[in-house]
């Protein structure tokens, strides 16, 4: 796998950005439903995630070349804009599930269950 991805992360991230946002939105809603973040924090996070999605869809979103990946950049934006709520959210996002979000979102998109 490394042979195909090392050094190309940001290129892939550019194409997967909106799917990462969709996954982040779903995760945010789940965290609120189970009480790990408040409804207000969820709404605030979703508002910023919608702003990011809008930028992606308008082709005005730029991935910082210093960012580890698209998800790290999204987390950094959430922390910058929301402070503690952004930090709480990022602490509740294990590295191991990041790619699962993207894969699930792609499957949902293909099945027509998630609007583009």
N, C-alpha and C positions, 0 to 999 in steps of 0.2 A: 504494500500500500504506500509506504514512504516513497518508493520510486516514482509514483504518480502524483504525489501531493507536496512533497518537500519543496519549498521555494515557490509554490503556487497557491498558498493558502489564501492570500488576499484576493486573487483572481476568482477562486471558488467562492469566497465569502461575498464578493460583489454580486454573484449570481444567486446566492442563497440567502441574502440579507432579509428579504421580506418573509421568507419562511422561518427564519430565526425569530423575527418579530412576532409572527403568528404563534409560534411555540411559547415565546415569553408571555404573550397575552393569556394563553391557556393556562400556563403555570401560575401566573398572577391570580387569575380567577380561582384556581384550585387552592392556592395558599389562603385566600380570603374565606373560601367555603369551609376550610377545616380550622380556621381561626388563628393561623400563624401570623397573618397580617390583618389589620382592620379593614372594614369596607371602604373607609376614606382613603387609606393608604393604597388599596387596590384601585380605586377610581383615579387617584393621582398618578399612579404608575401607568394605568391604561391610557390616560390622557397623553403622557409623554411618549408612550409606545406608539400611539396613533400619530403623533407629530413625526416621529421617526419614520413610520410607515409611509406617511404622506411625502416626506422628502425622498424616500426610496422610489416611490411610484412616479414622482416628478423628476427623477434623475438628478436631484440636487444634493443627495446624501453622499458624503465623501468618507471613505474609510481612512482613518489615520494610519499612515504607513508604520507608525510605532506601535500600533495596537497588535496584540497577540493574535486576535481573530475578531470577527464581526461581533460575536457575543460579548467579548471583553469590552469592545467599544460601546455597545449598547449599555452594558453595566456602568461604564464610566459616565455616560450621558445621564443615566438615571440618578447616579450619586451626585453629579454636579447640579442637576436641576432640583432634586428632591431631598438631598441630604440623608438624614437618618432612614427615611422610608426606602430610598435607593440602596443604602447599605444593608438594611435588613433583607431586602429582596435578594441581593447578590449573595449574601451569606447562606441563603436557602436554596441555592442553585448548584448542586454538585456537578463537577466537571463531567462525570460519567454519563449524565443524561442530556448534555447539550446536543450531541449528535442525534440522539433519539428523537428530540423535538423536530429537528430538521427532517429526518426520515419520515416521521409520522405526518408532518405537514405536507410533504411531497405526496405521500400516499393519499391523504385526504383531498389534496388538489386534484389528483388524477381521478379520484372516485367522484368528484363533483360535490363533495360534502362541505368543502371549505371554499368560500368565494375568493377569487384572486384579488 
